[in-house]
Amino acid sequence: MKVLIAEDDQYASTLYETALTERGHEAFFTQDGKSCVETYMKAVSESMDNGSSSDGKSISPFSAVVLDYRMPEMNGLEVAKEILSINPKERIIFASAHVIDTLAQSISELGKVVELLQKPFEMDAFVDLLEDIGVTKGLEELNVDVKSIRELRPSREQLRDLLEGLRKIQKGRVL
């Protein structure tokens, strides 16, 4: 999994990097909002140059973009607006000590609910959220070959819909 993280606190960035690399993920870091948008745009451009979107669909060069809410240059909300204007389906996670304010502003200005992590948080919980551990475990409990499904690169919504649909089928068989 490739994750773009915008975090102006170097200590927090080090914690993110350690947690993600220990679990086999690739992390890209920026220290402010403006450089985050630039990094995202560059990754989209490189993906397009490599033919990743020959079908005209949105390009997601990252599995998720994690944004500190308060950053120099551009705040997390401004960054999210820019990224979502390029790819409305990009997964955005705000890491904030001010979750209530972040939630209210993100809903009113972005028109959608984004994921939020209340700072401070445990790094294992952070990586579990990125990996959608709950959905993965649910699919595995239903004997789904998660590895094969992931190779198809479904969206998070598609994975959750699959799990929900399979649970409904399972429930219907049990009754």
VOLUM-335126 format. One line per 5 residues: number of its first residue (from 1); their letters; for each residue x, y, z of N, C-alpha, C, O. Coordinates in steps of 0.2 Angstrom, whole numbers. Layout:
% VOLUM-335126
NUM = a = X:Y:Z:X:Y:Z:X:Y:Z:X:Y:Z | ...
% end
This chain:
% VOLUM-335126
1 = mkvli = 4:-6:0:0:0:0:4:6:0:9:7:4 | 3:11:-4:6:17:-4:2:23:-1:-4:23:-3 | 5:26:4:1:31:8:5:38:7:11:38:8 | 1:43:6:4:50:6:2:53:12:-4:53:14 | 7:56:16:6:59:22:8:66:23:14:67:21
6 = aeddq = 4:71:25:6:78:26:6:79:33:1:79:36 | 12:80:36:13:81:43:18:85:44:24:84:42 | 17:91:48:23:96:49:27:94:56:31:98:57 | 25:89:59:28:87:65:33:81:63:31:76:62 | 39:82:64:44:77:61:44:71:66:45:66:63
11 = yastl = 43:72:72:42:66:77:36:62:75:37:56:74 | 31:65:73:25:61:71:26:57:64:24:52:63 | 30:61:60:31:58:53:36:52:54:35:47:51 | 40:52:59:45:46:60:40:40:63:42:35:61 | 36:42:67:31:36:70:27:33:64:27:27:64
16 = yetal = 24:38:60:20:35:54:25:30:50:23:25:48 | 31:33:48:35:29:44:37:22:47:37:17:43 | 39:22:53:41:16:56:35:11:56:36:5:55 | 29:13:58:23:9:59:21:6:52:20:0:51 | 22:10:47:20:8:40:25:4:37:23:-2:34
21 = tergh = 31:5:37:36:1:34:37:-6:38:38:-11:35 | 36:-6:45:36:-12:48:30:-17:46:31:-23:46 | 25:-14:43:19:-18:40:20:-19:33:15:-21:29 | 25:-17:30:26:-18:22:23:-13:18:22:-14:12 | 22:-7:20:19:-2:16:24:4:15:29:4:18
26 = eafft = 22:7:9:27:13:7:24:19:9:18:21:7 | 27:24:12:25:30:14:29:36:11:35:36:10 | 25:41:9:28:47:6:26:53:10:20:54:12 | 31:57:12:30:62:17:31:69:14:35:70:10 | 26:74:16:27:81:15:26:84:22:23:82:26
31 = qdgks = 29:90:22:29:94:28:24:100:28:23:103:34 | 21:101:23:15:106:22:10:105:17:11:100:13 | 5:108:17:0:107:13:1:108:5:-1:104:1 | 5:113:4:6:115:-3:11:109:-6:9:107:-12 | 16:107:-3:20:102:-5:16:95:-6:18:91:-10
36 = cvety = 11:94:-2:7:88:-2:3:88:-9:3:83:-12 | 0:94:-10:-3:94:-17:1:93:-23:0:90:-27 | 7:96:-22:12:95:-28:14:88:-28:15:86:-34 | 15:85:-23:17:78:-23:12:73:-26:13:69:-30 | 6:75:-24:0:71:-27:-1:72:-34:-2:67:-38
41 = mkavs = 0:78:-36:-1:80:-44:5:76:-48:3:74:-53 | 11:76:-45:16:73:-48:15:65:-49:16:62:-54 | 12:62:-44:11:55:-44:5:54:-49:6:49:-52 | 0:58:-49:-5:57:-54:-2:57:-61:-4:53:-65 | 2:62:-62:5:63:-69:9:57:-71:9:55:-76
46 = esmdn = 13:55:-66:17:49:-67:13:43:-69:15:39:-73 | 7:42:-65:3:36:-66:0:37:-73:-1:32:-76 | -2:43:-75:-5:44:-82:0:42:-87:-1:39:-92 | 6:44:-86:12:43:-91:13:36:-92:15:33:-97 | 12:32:-86:13:25:-86:7:21:-89:7:15:-89
51 = gsssd = 2:24:-91:-4:21:-94:-8:18:-89:-12:13:-90 | -8:20:-83:-12:17:-77:-20:19:-78:-24:15:-75 | -22:24:-82:-29:25:-83:-31:26:-90:-33:31:-92 | -30:20:-94:-31:21:-101:-39:20:-102:-41:22:-107 | -43:18:-96:-50:18:-97:-53:24:-95:-60:25:-95
56 = gksis = -50:30:-94:-53:36:-92:-55:37:-85:-58:42:-83 | -54:32:-81:-56:32:-74:-51:37:-70:-46:38:-72 | -53:39:-64:-49:43:-60:-43:39:-57:-43:33:-57 | -38:42:-57:-31:39:-55:-30:40:-47:-31:46:-45 | -29:35:-44:-27:35:-37:-20:32:-36:-19:26:-35
61 = pfsav = -15:37:-36:-8:34:-35:-7:32:-28:-2:29:-27 | -11:34:-24:-10:32:-17:-16:28:-14:-22:29:-16 | -15:23:-9:-21:20:-6:-25:25:-2:-31:24:-1 | -21:30:1:-24:35:5:-20:41:6:-14:40:5 | -23:46:8:-19:52:9:-21:54:16:-27:56:18
66 = vldyr = -16:55:20:-17:56:27:-15:64:28:-9:65:27 | -19:68:31:-18:75:32:-18:77:39:-23:76:42 | -13:81:41:-13:84:47:-18:90:46:-18:93:40 | -22:91:50:-27:97:49:-25:104:49:-26:108:44 | -20:105:53:-17:112:54:-10:111:52:-6:108:55
71 = mpemn = -8:114:46:-2:114:43:0:121:40:-4:125:39 | 6:122:39:8:128:35:7:128:28:5:122:25 | 7:134:25:6:134:18:-2:133:16:-5:138:13 | -4:127:17:-11:126:16:-14:121:21:-10:117:23 | -20:122:24:-22:118:29:-24:111:26:-25:111:20
76 = gleva = -26:106:30:-28:100:28:-34:100:24:-35:96:19 | -39:104:26:-45:105:22:-44:108:15:-47:105:10 | -40:113:14:-38:115:8:-35:110:3:-36:110:-3 | -30:106:6:-27:101:3:-32:96:0:-32:93:-5 | -37:94:5:-42:89:3:-46:91:-3:-48:88:-7
81 = keils = -48:98:-3:-52:101:-8:-48:100:-15:-51:98:-20 | -42:102:-15:-38:101:-21:-37:94:-24:-38:92:-29 | -36:89:-19:-35:82:-21:-42:79:-23:-42:76:-28 | -47:81:-20:-54:78:-22:-56:81:-28:-60:79:-32 | -54:87:-30:-56:90:-36:-52:86:-42:-55:86:-48
86 = inpke = -47:83:-41:-43:79:-46:-46:72:-46:-47:69:-51 | -47:70:-40:-50:63:-39:-55:63:-34:-53:62:-28 | -61:63:-35:-67:64:-30:-67:57:-26:-70:57:-20 | -64:52:-28:-64:45:-24:-58:44:-20:-58:39:-17 | -54:49:-20:-48:48:-16:-49:47:-9:-54:50:-6
91 = riifa = -46:42:-5:-47:41:2:-43:46:6:-37:47:5 | -47:50:10:-44:56:14:-45:54:21:-50:52:23 | -39:54:25:-40:53:32:-37:59:35:-31:61:34 | -41:63:40:-38:68:43:-36:66:50:-39:62:54 | -30:68:52:-27:66:59:-27:73:62:-23:78:60
96 = sahvi = -31:73:67:-32:80:71:-34:79:78:-37:74:80 | -31:84:82:-33:84:89:-40:88:90:-43:88:95 | -42:91:84:-49:94:85:-54:91:80:-56:94:75 | -56:85:82:-60:81:78:-67:84:76:-69:83:71 | -70:87:81:-77:89:80:-77:95:75:-81:95:71
101 = dtlaq = -72:100:76:-71:105:71:-69:103:64:-72:105:59 | -65:98:64:-63:95:58:-69:92:54:-70:93:48 | -73:88:58:-78:84:55:-83:89:52:-86:89:47 | -85:94:56:-90:99:54:-88:103:48:-92:104:43 | -82:105:48:-79:109:42:-79:104:36:-80:107:30
106 = sisel = -76:98:37:-75:94:31:-82:92:28:-82:92:22 | -87:91:32:-94:90:29:-96:96:25:-99:95:20 | -96:102:28:-99:107:25:-95:110:19:-98:112:14 | -88:109:19:-84:112:14:-83:107:8:-82:108:2 | -82:100:10:-81:95:5:-87:91:3:-86:88:-3
111 = gkvve = -92:92:6:-98:89:4:-98:81:5:-102:78:2 | -94:79:9:-93:72:11:-90:71:17:-86:75:20 | -91:65:20:-88:63:27:-82:60:25:-81:55:21 | -76:62:28:-70:59:27:-68:56:34:-72:57:39 | -63:52:33:-61:48:39:-57:52:44:-53:57:42
116 = llqkp = -58:51:50:-54:55:55:-51:51:61:-53:46:63 | -45:53:63:-41:50:68:-40:56:73:-37:61:72 | -42:54:79:-41:59:85:-34:58:87:-32:53:90 | -30:64:87:-23:64:90:-24:65:97:-28:68:99 | -19:62:101:-15:56:99:-18:50:98:-23:48:101
121 = femda = -15:45:94:-18:39:93:-12:34:92:-6:35:91 | -14:27:93:-9:22:93:-7:20:86:-12:20:81 | -1:19:84:1:18:77:-2:12:75:-4:11:69 | -3:6:79:-6:0:76:-14:2:74:-16:-1:69 | -17:6:78:-24:8:76:-24:12:69:-28:11:65
126 = fvdll = -19:16:68:-18:20:62:-17:15:56:-21:16:51 | -13:10:57:-11:6:51:-17:1:50:-19:-1:44 | -20:-1:56:-26:-5:55:-32:-2:51:-35:-5:47 | -33:5:52:-38:9:49:-36:9:41:-40:8:37 | -30:10:40:-27:10:33:-29:4:29:-31:4:23
131 = edigv = -27:-2:33:-28:-8:30:-35:-11:30:-36:-16:27 | -40:-7:33:-47:-9:33:-47:-16:36:-50:-21:34 | -43:-17:42:-43:-24:45:-50:-26:47:-51:-32:46 | -54:-22:49:-61:-25:51:-65:-28:45:-68:-33:45 | -64:-25:39:-67:-28:33:-63:-34:31:-67:-39:29
136 = tkgle = -57:-34:31:-53:-39:29:-54:-45:33:-55:-51:31 | -55:-44:40:-56:-50:44:-63:-53:43:-64:-59:43 | -68:-48:42:-75:-50:40:-75:-55:34:-79:-60:34 | -71:-53:29:-71:-57:23:-68:-63:24:-70:-68:21 | -63:-63:28:-59:-70:29:-64:-74:33:-63:-80:32
141 = elnvd = -68:-72:37:-72:-76:41:-77:-79:37:-80:-85:38 | -79:-76:31:-84:-79:26:-80:-83:21:-83:-85:16 | -74:-85:22:-69:-89:18:-68:-86:11:-68:-89:6 | -68:-79:11:-66:-76:4:-59:-75:4:-55:-74:9 | -56:-77:-2:-49:-76:-4:-47:-69:-5:-48:-66:-10
146 = vksir = -46:-65:1:-45:-58:1:-39:-56:-3:-39:-51:-7 | -34:-60:-4:-28:-58:-8:-30:-58:-15:-28:-53:-18 | -34:-63:-17:-36:-62:-24:-41:-56:-26:-40:-53:-31 | -45:-55:-21:-49:-49:-22:-45:-43:-22:-46:-38:-26 | -40:-42:-18:-36:-36:-17:-32:-35:-24:-31:-29:-26
151 = elrps = -30:-40:-27:-27:-40:-34:-31:-37:-39:-28:-34:-44 | -38:-37:-38:-42:-33:-43:-43:-26:-41:-46:-22:-45 | -39:-24:-36:-39:-17:-34:-46:-13:-33:-47:-8:-36 | -50:-17:-29:-57:-14:-28:-56:-7:-24:-51:-7:-20 | -61:-3:-24:-61:3:-19:-63:0:-13:-66:-5:-12
156 = reqlr = -62:4:-8:-64:3:-1:-72:2:-1:-74:-3:3 | -75:6:-4:-83:5:-4:-85:-2:-7:-89:-5:-5 | -81:-4:-12:-83:-10:-16:-82:-16:-11:-85:-21:-10 | -76:-16:-7:-74:-21:-2:-80:-21:3:-82:-26:5 | -82:-15:6:-87:-15:11:-94:-18:8:-97:-21:12
161 = dlleg = -95:-16:2:-101:-18:-1:-101:-26:-2:-106:-29:0 | -95:-28:-4:-95:-36:-4:-96:-39:2:-100:-44:3 | -93:-36:8:-94:-39:14:-101:-39:16:-104:-44:19 | -104:-33:15:-111:-33:17:-116:-37:14:-120:-41:16 | -114:-38:7:-118:-43:3:-117:-50:5:-122:-54:5
166 = lrkiq = -111:-52:6:-110:-59:8:-113:-60:15:-115:-66:16 | -113:-55:20:-116:-56:26:-123:-57:25:-126:-61:29 | -127:-53:21:-134:-54:20:-135:-61:17:-140:-64:19 | -131:-63:12:-132:-70:10:-131:-75:15:-135:-80:16 | -126:-74:19:-125:-79:25:-130:-79:30:-133:-85:32
171 = kgrvl = -133:-73:31:-139:-73:36:-145:-76:33:-148:-80:37 | -146:-76:26:-152:-79:23:-151:-86:23:-156:-90:24 | -145:-89:23:-144:-96:23:-145:-99:30:-147:-105:31 | -143:-95:35:-143:-97:42:-151:-98:44:-152:-102:48 | -155:-93:42:-162:-93:44:-165:-98:42:-171:-99:43
% end
